[in-house]
């Protein structure tokens, strides 16, 4: 255990988050997503897991250490509901509240059509599979930067 680091974040996940660069994508997936096969295509090339927790808890833990690219663009994508692109399921509403809280302001997620999501995910830095059982619990997070003044603290 490390002081100030949430227990959900294991060493492999922390290493991957640290190694990611500005603009790299991180996929947080539910249990129905083809996590292993997509993860093999990513830059990291292997699947990371937070398998015993739901996606919102995983995202909350990740955002405790992970800077989002929000000053430039929306930086959290959500998988669209097939045939209902404007529908925002409860799980996505929960994640939206977590993102807004982490950023300290409204930071709307952007929708990504399902097949386009798979394509982007395969080019991501890595995939973290969660124990999320609800449908549409898949998200793309874009890594931002940490200003030098904050990095030195």
Legacy VTK file of the C-alpha trace (Angstrom):
# vtk DataFile Version 3.0
C-alpha trace
ASCII
DATASET POLYDATA
POINTS 153 float
0.000 0.000 0.000
1.080 3.524 -0.716
0.003 6.632 1.107
-2.433 8.720 -0.908
-2.935 6.083 -3.632
-6.343 4.447 -3.808
-6.328 0.692 -3.178
-8.124 0.006 -6.494
-5.020 1.150 -8.397
-2.569 -1.749 -8.580
1.044 -1.450 -9.700
0.391 -2.462 -13.321
-2.355 0.121 -13.683
-0.290 2.876 -12.059
2.651 2.052 -14.348
0.444 2.187 -17.446
-1.200 5.471 -16.408
2.216 6.980 -15.712
3.660 5.812 -19.038
0.799 7.229 -21.077
1.439 10.500 -22.867
-0.682 13.521 -23.686
-3.471 12.539 -26.056
-3.247 8.791 -25.392
-6.560 6.981 -24.901
-7.416 4.807 -21.916
-10.349 2.391 -22.230
-12.413 1.498 -19.176
-14.647 -1.433 -20.129
-17.593 -3.395 -18.818
-17.735 -7.194 -18.698
-19.425 -7.511 -22.110
-16.722 -5.611 -24.002
-14.183 -7.783 -25.882
-11.518 -6.484 -23.501
-8.848 -9.145 -23.964
-8.908 -9.212 -27.764
-8.981 -5.404 -28.016
-6.254 -5.052 -25.357
-3.919 -7.248 -27.419
-4.114 -4.614 -30.189
-3.296 -1.645 -27.927
0.097 -0.035 -27.356
0.474 -1.894 -24.043
-0.571 -5.156 -25.680
-2.086 -6.795 -22.599
-5.239 -6.484 -20.537
-5.289 -4.707 -17.181
-8.093 -5.455 -14.744
-10.092 -3.965 -11.926
-12.449 -6.918 -12.148
-14.132 -6.750 -8.766
-15.471 -3.201 -9.000
-18.003 -1.373 -11.180
-16.898 1.037 -13.909
-17.832 4.244 -12.026
-15.669 3.215 -9.056
-12.791 2.364 -11.416
-13.081 5.721 -13.176
-13.249 7.557 -9.859
-10.028 5.812 -8.762
-8.280 6.484 -12.087
-9.259 10.159 -12.033
-7.635 10.509 -8.595
-4.264 10.375 -10.397
-5.034 10.817 -14.122
-5.215 14.279 -15.733
-7.915 14.651 -18.376
-7.384 16.670 -21.536
-10.421 18.862 -20.840
-8.965 22.324 -21.385
-8.701 21.557 -25.100
-11.594 19.205 -25.852
-14.137 16.875 -24.317
-11.917 14.116 -23.020
-14.263 11.354 -21.902
-16.158 9.373 -24.509
-19.093 7.079 -23.832
-20.328 4.210 -25.977
-23.629 5.135 -27.645
-26.699 2.992 -27.110
-27.384 1.137 -30.372
-30.232 2.837 -32.213
-30.628 5.479 -29.486
-27.569 7.762 -29.686
-29.112 10.434 -27.446
-30.028 8.013 -24.639
-27.750 8.244 -21.619
-28.091 5.150 -19.396
-27.833 5.410 -15.609
-24.254 4.113 -15.596
-23.188 6.881 -17.962
-24.995 9.461 -15.821
-23.050 8.187 -12.789
-19.763 8.493 -14.652
-20.688 11.971 -15.885
-21.137 13.095 -12.259
-17.722 11.613 -11.366
-16.031 13.373 -14.298
-17.699 16.697 -13.421
-16.605 16.350 -9.780
-13.024 15.430 -10.747
-12.790 18.402 -13.097
-14.572 20.806 -10.748
-16.961 21.885 -13.511
-19.365 20.420 -16.071
-17.285 18.409 -18.563
-19.752 16.717 -20.923
-18.829 13.318 -22.298
-18.969 12.832 -26.053
-20.861 9.933 -27.681
-19.043 7.302 -29.748
-20.918 4.873 -31.997
-20.289 1.248 -30.951
-18.165 0.102 -33.915
-16.222 3.392 -33.914
-15.616 2.837 -30.177
-14.072 -0.581 -30.906
-11.841 0.973 -33.580
-10.606 3.755 -31.295
-10.172 1.291 -28.420
-7.911 -0.950 -30.498
-5.598 2.044 -31.021
-5.649 3.092 -27.351
-2.700 2.912 -24.992
-4.443 0.291 -22.846
-7.685 -1.307 -21.690
-8.776 -1.711 -18.084
-11.571 -4.257 -17.715
-13.873 -3.769 -14.749
-16.485 -5.973 -13.121
-19.244 -3.746 -14.499
-22.320 -5.820 -15.386
-24.523 -3.060 -16.800
-24.643 -2.493 -20.551
-22.854 0.543 -22.025
-20.321 0.757 -19.214
-17.479 1.457 -21.661
-15.576 4.727 -21.720
-12.608 6.386 -23.434
-10.469 8.764 -21.377
-7.936 11.050 -23.069
-4.839 11.851 -21.031
-4.015 15.478 -20.522
-1.007 17.234 -19.095
0.105 18.366 -15.662
1.585 21.885 -15.528
5.140 22.023 -14.190
4.033 23.927 -11.065
1.650 21.094 -10.110
4.100 18.304 -10.981
6.677 19.545 -8.490
4.383 19.562 -5.450
LINES 1 154
153 0 1 2 3 4 5 6 7 8 9 10 11 12 13 14 15 16 17 18 19 20 21 22 23 24 25 26 27 28 29 30 31 32 33 34 35 36 37 38 39 40 41 42 43 44 45 46 47 48 49 50 51 52 53 54 55 56 57 58 59 60 61 62 63 64 65 66 67 68 69 70 71 72 73 74 75 76 77 78 79 80 81 82 83 84 85 86 87 88 89 90 91 92 93 94 95 96 97 98 99 100 101 102 103 104 105 106 107 108 109 110 111 112 113 114 115 116 117 118 119 120 121 122 123 124 125 126 127 128 129 130 131 132 133 134 135 136 137 138 139 140 141 142 143 144 145 146 147 148 149 150 151 152
